[in-house]
C-alpha cells in the first residue's frame, strides 16, 4: 500500500513539474515581441510626391534599417484620401497592413462626407502618432496684401478666391472658419493636389492659399510668395517674423496636420504595441527628426492610448469647425 502511495506521489510530482515547465514555456512565448514573417504593407492614401507619401517612405525605410522589417509602401489615393483608409480598415487585422493617415482622413472626412463605407473611429485602431505639421497662409509676391488683416479687409470690398489641394484639408477648413467668423467674401477653389494649387497661386488665378510649410518655404525664401500667418500655436522657427493666426487676432485658431499610423480594428494588442515601440524608436533618430522638421513636421511620440486620445480631441475640434463653416465634400 505504501509502495502504491509513493508511486502516486512520484507521478503527481512528475506531472506538476511537466505542467510547470509548460506554463513557463507558455509565459516565455507570450512575452516574446511580435516578429513579422512577411512584408508589412504601409498604405499611403495620398498621391505620390505629397507629405503623407514622403513620411510613409521615410518610416518604411527606417523600420527596415532599425527593426529589420520589410515594409512596402502602397500608394492608394483617391476620394479625398478615403480609398486608402477604407482599404486599411477592411484588411485582415494581422499586422501586415497599416495606414499612414493624416488629419483629413482620420479626423475630418467622417464629418465632411454624407456617407463613408467605413468608420474611422470604429474600424481602425491607433498605433503611433508620428508628428504634426504646420500650414502657412501665403499670397504671391505681387499681391497687394501684406497681412491677414489687409487680406480680410480686401475680401469685404470684393470677393477673393482661395486655393486648397482638395476638399476637407486643414487649409480649406481654416479658410472657411475665417470666412464665417469675419463675414469676408471668400470663394473656395479646390484642386487635385498641392502642385496645381500652388501653380495657380503663383500665376495669380487665386488670391491666397493655406499651404504646407514644406511646399511654400522655398518660394517664400526666394520672394516668390509672401507669408501672412502660420496656423501653429507658436511661431515657426523657419519663419520667425511671420505671426500666428492667434497673434493676428483670432483666438483659438490653432491648427495642425497630424500624421499617424493606424491598423485595422481588432489587431492583437501585442502586434500594436510592438509596432508602436519600433516606430517610436525610428522617430527618436536625429536624422529622422531633422528630415521631418525640414518638411514642417514636428515629431511627437507616445503610446497607442495617447494617440487615440489625441485623435478623439482632433475629431471633436474638426467636427465643430465643419459644422460651423457648413463645408461639405461636394
C-alpha positions as CSV (number, residue, x, y, z in Angstrom):
1,X,0.0,0.0,0.0
2,X,2.8,2.3,0.9
3,X,4.5,1.5,-2.4
4,X,1.4,2.5,-4.3
5,X,1.2,5.8,-2.4
6,X,4.9,6.5,-3.1
7,X,4.3,5.7,-6.8
8,X,1.2,8.0,-6.9
9,X,3.2,10.9,-5.2
10,X,6.0,10.4,-7.7
11,X,3.7,10.6,-10.6
12,X,2.0,13.7,-9.2
13,X,5.3,15.4,-8.7
14,X,6.3,14.5,-12.3
15,X,3.0,15.8,-13.6
16,X,3.4,19.0,-11.6
17,X,6.9,19.5,-13.0
18,X,5.7,18.9,-16.5
19,X,2.9,21.4,-16.0
20,X,5.3,23.9,-14.5
21,X,7.6,23.7,-17.5
22,X,4.7,24.0,-19.9
23,X,3.4,27.1,-18.1
24,X,6.9,28.7,-18.0
25,X,7.3,28.0,-21.7
26,X,3.9,29.5,-22.5
27,X,4.7,32.6,-20.5
28,X,8.0,33.0,-22.2
29,X,6.4,32.7,-25.6
30,X,3.7,35.1,-24.6
31,X,6.3,37.7,-23.6
32,X,8.1,37.4,-26.9
33,X,7.6,40.5,-29.1
34,X,5.7,40.0,-32.4
35,X,8.1,39.4,-35.3
36,X,6.6,39.8,-38.8
37,X,7.2,36.8,-41.0
38,X,6.4,38.5,-44.3
39,X,6.3,42.1,-45.7
40,X,4.2,44.7,-44.0
41,X,2.2,46.9,-46.4
42,X,2.1,50.5,-45.3
43,X,-0.8,52.3,-47.2
44,X,-0.3,55.9,-48.2
45,X,-3.7,57.3,-49.0
46,X,-2.3,60.4,-50.7
47,X,-0.9,60.9,-54.2
48,X,2.8,60.3,-54.8
49,X,5.1,63.3,-54.0
50,X,3.0,64.7,-51.2
51,X,3.7,65.0,-47.5
52,X,2.0,61.7,-46.5
53,X,3.8,59.8,-49.2
54,X,7.2,61.2,-48.1
55,X,6.5,60.4,-44.4
56,X,5.4,56.9,-45.3
57,X,8.5,56.2,-47.3
58,X,10.8,57.6,-44.6
59,X,9.1,55.5,-41.9
60,X,9.2,52.3,-44.1
61,X,12.9,52.7,-44.9
62,X,13.9,53.3,-41.3
63,X,11.9,50.4,-40.0
64,X,13.8,48.3,-42.5
65,X,17.1,49.6,-41.1
66,X,16.3,49.6,-37.4
67,X,13.9,46.7,-36.9
68,X,15.0,44.7,-40.0
69,X,11.3,44.6,-41.1
70,X,10.4,44.6,-44.7
71,X,7.9,47.4,-45.2
72,X,6.4,48.1,-48.6
73,X,4.6,51.4,-49.2
74,X,1.4,51.0,-51.3
75,X,0.0,54.3,-52.7
76,X,-3.8,54.2,-52.8
77,X,-5.0,57.8,-53.4
78,X,-8.5,59.0,-54.3
79,X,-11.9,60.0,-53.0
80,X,-10.5,62.6,-50.6
81,X,-7.9,60.1,-49.3
82,X,-10.7,57.8,-48.3
83,X,-9.8,54.9,-50.6
84,X,-6.5,54.0,-48.9
85,X,-8.1,54.3,-45.4
86,X,-11.0,52.1,-46.4
87,X,-8.6,49.5,-47.8
88,X,-6.8,49.5,-44.5
89,X,-10.0,49.3,-42.4
90,X,-11.2,46.3,-44.3
91,X,-7.9,44.4,-44.3
92,X,-7.2,41.4,-42.0
93,X,-6.2,42.5,-38.5
94,X,-3.0,40.6,-38.6
95,X,-0.3,43.3,-38.5
96,X,0.5,43.1,-42.2
97,X,-1.5,46.1,-43.3
98,X,-1.1,49.6,-41.7
99,X,-2.0,53.1,-42.9
100,X,-0.2,56.4,-42.6
101,X,-3.2,58.6,-42.1
102,X,-3.4,62.4,-41.6
103,X,-5.9,64.9,-40.4
104,X,-8.3,65.0,-43.3
105,X,-8.9,61.2,-43.5
106,X,-8.6,60.4,-39.8
107,X,-10.4,63.4,-38.2
108,X,-12.3,65.4,-40.8
109,X,-13.8,63.3,-43.6
110,X,-16.3,61.5,-41.4
111,X,-18.0,64.8,-40.7
112,X,-17.5,66.3,-44.2
113,X,-18.9,63.4,-46.3
114,X,-22.5,62.4,-46.1
115,X,-21.6,58.7,-46.3
116,X,-18.4,56.7,-45.9
117,X,-18.0,52.9,-46.5
118,X,-16.1,52.6,-43.2
119,X,-16.0,54.3,-39.8
120,X,-12.5,55.7,-39.0
121,X,-13.4,55.7,-35.3
122,X,-14.6,52.1,-35.1
123,X,-12.8,50.3,-37.9
124,X,-9.3,51.5,-37.3
125,X,-7.0,51.3,-34.2
126,X,-4.4,53.9,-33.3
127,X,-0.8,52.7,-33.3
128,X,1.6,55.7,-33.2
129,X,1.4,59.4,-33.6
130,X,4.3,60.4,-35.9
131,X,4.0,64.2,-35.6
132,X,2.1,67.4,-36.5
133,X,2.7,69.7,-39.4
134,X,2.4,73.4,-39.9
135,X,0.4,75.3,-42.6
136,X,1.2,78.8,-43.8
137,X,-1.1,81.4,-45.4
138,X,0.6,82.7,-48.5
139,X,-0.1,85.1,-51.3
140,X,2.0,85.7,-54.4
141,X,4.7,88.3,-54.4
142,X,2.7,90.7,-56.5
143,X,-0.3,90.6,-54.1
144,X,-1.4,93.9,-52.5
145,X,-1.9,92.2,-49.2
146,X,0.9,92.2,-46.6
147,X,-1.0,91.0,-43.6
148,X,-4.0,88.8,-42.7
149,X,-5.9,92.0,-41.7
150,X,-5.4,93.6,-45.1
151,X,-6.4,90.5,-46.9
152,X,-9.7,90.2,-44.9
153,X,-10.4,93.9,-45.4
154,X,-9.9,93.4,-49.1
155,X,-12.3,90.5,-49.1
156,X,-15.0,92.8,-47.7
157,X,-14.7,95.1,-50.7
158,X,-14.6,92.4,-53.4
159,X,-14.6,88.5,-53.4
160,X,-11.3,86.8,-53.0
161,X,-10.6,83.3,-54.2
162,X,-8.5,80.8,-52.2
163,X,-7.0,77.5,-53.2
164,X,-6.9,74.2,-51.5
165,X,-5.4,70.9,-52.5
166,X,-8.8,69.3,-52.1
167,X,-12.0,69.5,-50.0
168,X,-11.5,68.7,-46.4
169,X,-7.9,69.8,-45.9
170,X,-6.8,71.9,-43.0
171,X,-6.3,74.8,-45.3
172,X,-9.8,74.5,-46.7
173,X,-11.5,74.4,-43.3
174,X,-9.3,77.1,-41.7
175,X,-10.2,79.5,-44.6
176,X,-13.9,78.6,-44.2
177,X,-13.7,79.3,-40.5
178,X,-12.2,82.7,-41.2
179,X,-15.0,83.4,-43.7
180,X,-17.7,82.5,-41.2
181,X,-16.0,84.3,-38.3
182,X,-15.3,87.6,-40.2
183,X,-18.0,87.7,-42.9
184,X,-15.3,88.1,-45.6
185,X,-16.3,87.2,-49.1
186,X,-14.1,84.1,-49.8
187,X,-14.6,81.7,-52.7
188,X,-13.2,78.2,-52.3
189,X,-11.4,76.7,-55.3
190,X,-10.4,73.1,-54.7
191,X,-7.6,71.5,-56.7
192,X,-6.4,67.9,-57.3
193,X,-3.3,68.3,-55.3
194,X,-1.0,70.9,-53.8
195,X,1.1,71.3,-57.0
196,X,-1.7,72.7,-59.2
197,X,-3.0,74.9,-56.4
198,X,0.5,76.4,-55.9
199,X,0.9,76.9,-59.7
200,X,-2.3,78.9,-59.9
201,X,-1.4,81.0,-56.8
202,X,1.9,81.9,-58.4
203,X,0.1,82.7,-61.7
204,X,-2.4,85.0,-60.0
205,X,-5.5,82.8,-60.7
206,X,-6.3,82.6,-57.0
207,X,-5.6,85.2,-54.2
208,X,-4.3,83.1,-51.3
209,X,-3.6,79.5,-50.2
210,X,-3.0,77.8,-46.9
211,X,-0.1,75.6,-48.0
212,X,2.0,73.1,-46.2
213,X,5.1,74.7,-44.9
214,X,7.5,72.4,-46.8
215,X,5.9,73.3,-50.1
216,X,5.8,77.0,-49.5
217,X,9.1,77.7,-47.7
218,X,11.4,77.6,-50.7
219,X,9.1,80.0,-52.6
220,X,8.9,82.3,-49.5
221,X,12.7,82.3,-49.2
222,X,13.1,83.2,-52.9
223,X,10.5,86.0,-52.6
224,X,8.0,84.4,-55.0
225,X,5.5,84.1,-52.2
226,X,4.7,86.3,-49.2
227,X,3.7,84.6,-45.9
228,X,1.0,86.3,-43.9
229,X,0.4,83.9,-41.0
230,X,1.1,80.3,-39.7
231,X,-1.6,78.0,-38.3
232,X,0.5,76.7,-35.3
233,X,0.1,77.8,-31.8
234,X,3.6,79.4,-31.8
235,X,5.7,81.0,-34.5
236,X,7.6,78.5,-36.6
237,X,11.4,78.6,-36.3
238,X,11.8,78.7,-40.0
239,X,9.6,81.8,-40.3
240,X,10.3,83.7,-37.0
241,X,8.9,87.0,-38.4
242,X,5.5,85.6,-39.5
243,X,2.8,85.8,-36.9
244,X,0.4,83.1,-35.9
245,X,-3.4,83.3,-36.6
246,X,-3.9,83.9,-32.8
247,X,-1.4,86.8,-32.9
248,X,-3.3,88.1,-35.9
249,X,-6.4,88.5,-33.7
250,X,-8.1,85.1,-34.0
251,X,-8.2,83.5,-30.5
252,X,-8.4,79.7,-30.6
253,X,-7.3,79.4,-34.3
254,X,-4.6,76.9,-33.7
255,X,-4.5,74.1,-36.3
256,X,-2.0,71.5,-37.4
257,X,-2.0,68.5,-39.7
258,X,-1.4,65.3,-37.8
259,X,0.4,62.2,-39.2
260,X,0.0,58.8,-37.6
261,X,-0.1,55.1,-38.2
262,X,-3.3,53.1,-37.7
263,X,-4.2,49.4,-38.3
264,X,-7.5,47.5,-38.7
265,X,-9.6,47.3,-35.6
266,X,-9.1,44.1,-33.6
267,X,-5.4,43.8,-34.4
268,X,-3.9,41.9,-31.5
269,X,-2.5,44.1,-28.7
270,X,1.0,42.6,-28.8
271,X,1.2,43.5,-32.5
272,X,0.0,47.0,-31.9
273,X,2.5,47.6,-29.1
274,X,5.4,46.1,-31.0
275,X,4.7,48.3,-33.9
276,X,4.3,51.3,-31.6
277,X,7.7,50.6,-30.0
278,X,9.5,50.2,-33.2
279,X,8.0,53.3,-34.8
280,X,8.9,55.4,-31.7
281,X,12.5,54.1,-31.9
282,X,12.6,55.3,-35.5
283,X,11.2,58.7,-34.6
284,X,13.9,59.2,-31.9
285,X,16.6,59.1,-34.6
286,X,18.2,62.5,-35.1
287,X,18.2,62.2,-38.9
288,X,14.5,61.3,-39.0
289,X,13.6,64.3,-36.8
290,X,15.7,66.6,-39.0
291,X,14.1,65.2,-42.1
292,X,10.6,65.7,-40.8
293,X,11.4,69.2,-39.4
294,X,12.6,70.2,-42.8
295,X,9.1,69.3,-44.0
296,X,7.5,71.4,-41.3
297,X,6.5,68.3,-39.3
298,X,7.5,68.0,-35.7
299,X,7.8,64.6,-34.1
300,X,5.5,63.5,-31.2
301,X,5.8,60.1,-29.8
302,X,3.7,58.2,-27.2
303,X,1.6,55.2,-26.5
304,X,-1.3,53.9,-28.7
305,X,-3.7,55.1,-26.0
306,X,-2.2,58.7,-26.1
307,X,-2.5,58.7,-29.9
308,X,-6.1,57.6,-29.5
309,X,-6.9,60.4,-27.1
310,X,-5.3,62.9,-29.4
311,X,-7.4,61.6,-32.3
312,X,-10.6,62.0,-30.2
313,X,-9.7,65.6,-29.4
314,X,-8.9,66.4,-33.0
315,X,-12.2,64.8,-34.2
316,X,-14.2,66.8,-31.7
317,X,-12.4,70.0,-32.8
318,X,-12.8,69.4,-36.6
319,X,-16.4,68.3,-36.2
320,X,-17.2,71.7,-34.7
321,X,-15.3,73.5,-37.5
322,X,-17.1,71.6,-40.2
323,X,-20.5,72.2,-38.6
324,X,-19.8,76.0,-38.1
325,X,-18.5,76.5,-41.6
326,X,-21.1,74.5,-43.4
327,X,-18.3,72.9,-45.5
328,X,-19.1,69.7,-47.4
329,X,-17.2,67.4,-49.7
330,X,-19.5,68.2,-52.6
